[in-house]
Amino acid sequence: MSLDVCVVGEINPDLILYGLPKELKPEEESLIGGFRLTLGSSSAIFAHNLSVLGTGVGMVSKIGADALGKMAFDWLASAGVDLSHVSFTSSKTSTGLTVILTQPEHRFILTYPGTMFELSYVDLDLDYIFSSRHLHLSSYFLHRALRPKIVDLFREAKAKGLSTSLDTNDDPEGKWGKDLLDVLPYVDIFFPNEREAKKIAGTDDLVQAIGKLAQVCQFVVVKLGSQGAIARKGSEEWRRQGMRVASVDSVGAGDSFDAGFIHRFLQGASPAECLEYADIAGAFSTTREGGTEAFTDRDSVEQFFHDHLDQR
């Protein structure tokens, strides 16, 4: 296959629970309205949905030799992602799992990291990675073994002529380490959400956060959920108001946004065009439960984009 994008990152399922009671009480059995076991993890959702959009995607990752790993592997394979460089751990560590407890106002996210803590620089086939046009990495703070060498990976990617993108996602430890700032100069497109941008920049003011980050990396794209997104490159700025859809579930919407943006970016589209496509991809993701379920129906994907491109 033609490898346009290589994703270095984690693969694990999401178990999403719906219809929870407002309050969970110790030792009492609570009933829920439903659940969905589906492909999770920022890296895998991004890879799956980007592949469905028509970009050639390969993944470098590590999973466990267990049922969860096989399910996630099969879900990605069904989307056409090249998994020839996904390895199985030699340890007894199992594939990770994220459990998401959804509430009307917010959600609780519980992650067992599993093999995502084990992926290290020695596991990477650099020739394979650098044979692509673009490198993407998600979940920066969850890659404990790889993290000390991520700056080297991005530096080498840029030296080889690749474009790069990064979505840090949350830092479970709440430290937002300064080592990230060493990586950002080698990042062409940085995809934080509003909370992450403020935490990384060390300010509660979004305008200041964007200004600070734009001085460090090439292109900052801040996701604002249903409110859209703001992109900044140097002194130029683009804004996109969020598209209104009948939303079912916002899990994975940010990763789908990233996929839509990179899909058009690699086609040479303008920043405004990339934002438009990303906004549609993120909105479409929310029309089904989980981060990839909407993208499993390729006819629906094509129809949704056809109906919403240039309609505003």
C-alpha positions as CSV (number, residue, x, y, z in Angstrom):
1,M,0.0,0.0,0.0
2,S,1.0,3.6,-0.4
3,L,1.8,4.9,3.1
4,D,0.8,8.5,3.4
5,V,0.6,8.6,7.2
6,C,2.4,6.5,9.9
7,V,0.8,6.6,13.3
8,V,3.0,5.8,16.3
9,G,0.8,5.2,19.3
10,E,-1.5,3.0,21.4
11,I,-4.2,0.6,20.5
12,N,-6.9,-0.4,22.9
13,P,-10.7,-0.8,23.1
14,D,-13.1,1.5,24.8
15,L,-15.9,0.2,27.0
16,I,-18.5,3.1,27.1
17,L,-21.3,2.9,29.7
18,Y,-24.5,4.9,29.1
19,G,-27.5,5.8,31.2
20,L,-25.7,5.8,34.6
21,P,-27.4,7.0,37.7
22,K,-26.5,10.5,38.8
23,E,-24.8,9.1,41.9
24,L,-22.9,5.9,42.3
25,K,-23.1,4.5,45.9
26,P,-20.6,2.1,47.4
27,E,-21.6,-1.5,47.8
28,E,-25.0,-0.9,45.9
29,E,-25.7,-2.5,42.6
30,S,-26.6,0.2,40.0
31,L,-28.3,-0.4,36.7
32,I,-27.2,1.4,33.5
33,G,-29.0,2.0,30.2
34,G,-26.5,0.4,27.8
35,F,-22.9,0.0,26.8
36,R,-20.7,-0.1,23.7
37,L,-17.4,-2.1,23.4
38,T,-15.6,-0.5,20.5
39,L,-12.2,0.6,19.1
40,G,-10.7,3.2,21.5
41,S,-7.5,5.1,22.0
42,S,-6.7,8.4,20.4
43,S,-4.1,6.9,18.0
44,A,-6.2,4.0,16.8
45,I,-9.4,6.1,16.3
46,F,-7.4,8.6,14.3
47,A,-5.8,5.9,12.2
48,H,-9.1,4.1,11.6
49,N,-11.1,7.1,10.5
50,L,-8.3,8.6,8.5
51,S,-8.0,5.3,6.6
52,V,-11.7,5.3,5.9
53,L,-11.5,8.8,4.5
54,G,-9.1,7.5,1.9
55,T,-5.6,8.2,3.2
56,G,-3.1,5.4,3.3
57,V,-2.4,4.7,7.0
58,G,0.0,2.4,8.8
59,M,0.4,1.9,12.6
60,V,3.4,1.2,14.8
61,S,2.2,-0.1,18.1
62,K,2.3,-2.9,20.7
63,I,-0.6,-4.9,22.0
64,G,-1.1,-8.0,24.2
65,A,-1.7,-11.5,23.0
66,D,-5.3,-11.4,24.3
67,A,-8.9,-11.0,23.2
68,L,-8.9,-7.2,23.6
69,G,-5.8,-6.9,21.4
70,K,-7.3,-9.2,18.7
71,M,-10.6,-7.2,18.7
72,A,-8.8,-3.9,18.3
73,F,-6.5,-5.3,15.7
74,D,-9.4,-6.7,13.6
75,W,-11.3,-3.4,13.9
76,L,-8.3,-1.5,12.5
77,A,-7.7,-4.1,9.8
78,S,-11.3,-3.8,8.6
79,A,-10.7,-0.1,8.0
80,G,-7.7,-0.9,5.8
81,V,-5.0,0.3,8.2
82,D,-1.6,-1.4,7.6
83,L,-0.8,-3.3,10.8
84,S,2.3,-5.1,9.6
85,H,4.4,-3.2,12.2
86,V,2.1,-3.8,15.2
87,S,3.9,-6.1,17.5
88,F,2.7,-8.4,20.4
89,T,4.4,-8.0,23.8
90,S,6.6,-10.7,25.0
91,S,5.6,-10.0,28.6
92,K,2.4,-11.0,30.4
93,T,1.0,-7.4,30.1
94,S,-2.4,-7.3,28.5
95,T,-3.7,-4.8,26.0
96,G,-5.0,-1.6,27.6
97,L,-8.6,-0.7,28.1
98,T,-10.4,2.5,28.7
99,V,-13.8,2.6,30.5
100,I,-15.9,5.7,30.0
101,L,-18.7,6.6,32.3
102,T,-21.0,9.0,30.5
103,Q,-23.2,11.6,32.3
104,P,-25.3,14.3,30.8
105,E,-22.9,17.1,32.0
106,H,-19.6,15.3,31.9
107,R,-17.9,11.9,31.7
108,F,-15.4,10.0,33.8
109,I,-12.5,8.3,31.9
110,L,-10.7,5.3,33.5
111,T,-7.7,3.9,31.6
112,Y,-5.7,0.7,32.3
113,P,-2.6,1.5,30.2
114,G,-1.4,-2.1,29.7
115,T,1.0,-2.4,26.7
116,M,0.9,1.3,25.9
117,F,3.3,1.8,28.7
118,E,5.7,-0.8,27.1
119,L,6.1,0.6,23.5
120,S,9.6,2.0,23.3
121,Y,12.0,3.5,20.7
122,V,13.6,0.1,20.1
123,D,10.2,-1.2,19.0
124,L,10.0,1.3,16.1
125,D,11.0,0.4,12.6
126,L,12.3,3.8,11.5
127,D,12.7,2.8,7.9
128,Y,9.0,2.0,7.8
129,I,8.0,5.1,9.6
130,F,10.1,7.4,7.4
131,S,8.8,5.7,4.3
132,S,5.6,7.7,4.9
133,R,4.8,11.3,4.1
134,H,3.6,12.2,7.5
135,L,4.1,11.2,11.1
136,H,1.3,11.4,13.7
137,L,1.5,10.6,17.4
138,S,-1.2,10.8,20.1
139,S,-1.4,10.3,23.8
140,Y,2.0,11.8,24.5
141,F,1.8,11.4,28.3
142,L,0.7,7.8,28.2
143,H,3.8,6.6,26.3
144,R,6.0,6.2,29.3
145,A,8.7,4.1,27.7
146,L,8.7,6.0,24.4
147,R,8.4,9.5,25.8
148,P,12.1,10.2,26.5
149,K,12.8,9.6,22.8
150,I,9.8,11.2,21.2
151,V,11.8,14.4,20.5
152,D,14.4,12.3,18.7
153,L,11.6,10.6,16.6
154,F,10.2,13.9,15.5
155,R,13.5,15.5,14.9
156,E,14.5,12.6,12.6
157,A,11.1,12.7,10.9
158,K,11.6,16.3,10.0
159,A,15.2,15.7,8.8
160,K,13.8,13.0,6.5
161,G,11.3,15.4,5.0
162,L,8.1,14.2,6.7
163,S,5.4,16.6,7.9
164,T,4.3,15.9,11.5
165,S,1.4,16.2,13.9
166,L,0.8,15.7,17.6
167,D,-2.2,15.4,19.8
168,T,-1.1,15.1,23.4
169,N,-4.5,14.3,25.0
170,D,-4.7,14.6,28.8
171,D,-1.9,14.1,31.3
172,P,-3.2,11.8,34.0
173,E,-0.5,13.0,36.4
174,G,-1.5,16.7,35.8
175,K,2.2,17.7,35.4
176,W,2.2,18.7,31.7
177,G,6.0,18.2,31.6
178,K,8.3,20.7,30.0
179,D,9.9,18.0,27.9
180,L,6.9,18.5,25.6
181,L,8.2,22.0,24.7
182,D,11.3,20.3,23.3
183,V,9.2,18.3,20.9
184,L,6.9,21.1,19.7
185,P,9.4,22.9,17.4
186,Y,9.4,19.7,15.3
187,V,5.6,19.6,15.1
188,D,4.0,21.0,12.0
189,I,0.4,20.7,13.3
190,F,-0.4,20.6,17.0
191,F,-3.9,19.5,18.0
192,P,-4.7,20.4,21.6
193,N,-8.2,21.0,22.9
194,E,-8.9,24.2,24.9
195,R,-8.1,22.7,28.3
196,E,-4.9,21.1,27.1
197,A,-3.7,24.3,25.3
198,K,-4.2,26.2,28.5
199,K,-2.4,23.6,30.7
200,I,0.5,23.3,28.3
201,A,0.9,27.1,27.9
202,G,0.5,27.7,31.7
203,T,-2.4,30.2,31.4
204,D,-6.2,30.3,31.9
205,D,-6.5,32.7,29.0
206,L,-7.1,30.9,25.7
207,V,-5.9,33.8,23.6
208,Q,-2.7,33.9,25.5
209,A,-2.3,30.1,25.3
210,I,-2.7,30.1,21.5
211,G,-0.2,33.0,21.2
212,K,2.4,31.2,23.3
213,L,2.0,27.9,21.5
214,A,2.2,29.6,18.1
215,Q,5.6,30.9,19.0
216,V,6.9,27.3,19.6
217,C,5.3,25.2,16.8
218,Q,4.4,25.8,13.2
219,F,0.6,25.5,13.3
220,V,-1.7,25.3,16.3
221,V,-5.2,24.0,15.9
222,V,-7.2,24.3,19.1
223,K,-10.4,22.2,19.3
224,L,-13.4,23.8,21.1
225,G,-15.8,20.9,20.9
226,S,-19.3,22.0,19.7
227,Q,-18.0,25.5,19.5
228,G,-15.7,24.7,16.6
229,A,-12.0,25.4,16.4
230,I,-9.3,28.0,16.1
231,A,-6.2,27.6,14.0
232,R,-3.1,29.9,14.2
233,K,0.0,29.9,12.0
234,G,2.3,32.8,12.8
235,S,0.2,35.9,12.8
236,E,-2.6,34.4,10.7
237,E,-5.7,33.0,12.3
238,W,-8.7,31.0,11.1
239,R,-11.9,30.2,13.0
240,R,-14.5,27.6,12.4
241,Q,-17.9,27.6,14.1
242,G,-19.0,24.1,15.2
243,M,-21.5,22.3,13.0
244,R,-24.8,21.3,14.6
245,V,-25.8,17.7,14.3
246,A,-27.9,15.3,16.3
247,S,-25.1,14.2,18.6
248,V,-25.2,10.8,20.3
249,D,-21.7,10.5,21.7
250,S,-18.7,12.9,21.7
251,V,-16.1,10.1,22.4
252,G,-13.4,10.3,19.8
253,A,-14.7,13.4,18.1
254,G,-11.4,15.2,18.6
255,D,-9.5,12.4,17.0
256,S,-11.9,12.3,14.1
257,F,-11.4,16.1,13.8
258,D,-7.6,15.4,13.6
259,A,-8.1,12.8,10.9
260,G,-10.3,15.1,8.8
261,F,-7.7,17.9,9.0
262,I,-4.7,15.7,8.1
263,H,-6.6,14.1,5.2
264,R,-7.1,17.5,3.6
265,F,-3.7,18.9,4.7
266,L,-1.9,16.1,2.7
267,Q,-4.0,17.0,-0.3
268,G,-2.6,20.5,-0.2
269,A,-5.8,22.2,1.0
270,S,-5.8,25.6,2.6
271,P,-6.1,26.0,6.4
272,A,-9.8,27.1,6.0
273,E,-10.5,24.0,3.9
274,C,-8.7,21.7,6.4
275,L,-10.8,23.2,9.2
276,E,-14.0,22.7,7.3
277,Y,-13.3,19.1,6.6
278,A,-12.1,18.5,10.2
279,D,-15.2,20.1,11.6
280,I,-17.4,17.8,9.5
281,A,-15.4,14.7,10.4
282,G,-15.6,15.5,14.1
283,A,-19.4,16.2,13.9
284,F,-20.0,13.0,12.0
285,S,-18.2,11.0,14.6
286,T,-20.7,12.1,17.3
287,T,-23.7,10.7,15.3
288,R,-22.9,7.2,16.6
289,E,-21.7,5.7,19.8
290,G,-17.9,5.5,20.2
291,G,-15.2,7.1,18.2
292,T,-15.2,4.9,15.0
293,E,-18.7,3.4,14.8
294,A,-20.0,6.2,12.4
295,F,-17.0,5.5,10.1
296,T,-17.7,1.8,9.7
297,D,-20.5,2.6,7.2
298,R,-18.6,4.0,4.2
299,D,-21.7,4.9,2.3
300,S,-22.9,7.0,5.2
301,V,-19.5,8.7,5.4
302,E,-19.6,9.6,1.8
303,Q,-23.2,10.9,2.0
304,F,-22.6,12.9,5.1
305,F,-19.6,14.7,3.6
306,H,-21.4,15.3,0.3
307,D,-24.3,16.8,2.2
308,H,-22.3,19.1,4.4
309,L,-19.3,20.3,2.4
310,D,-19.8,23.9,1.2
311,Q,-23.3,24.0,2.7
312,R,-22.6,26.8,5.1
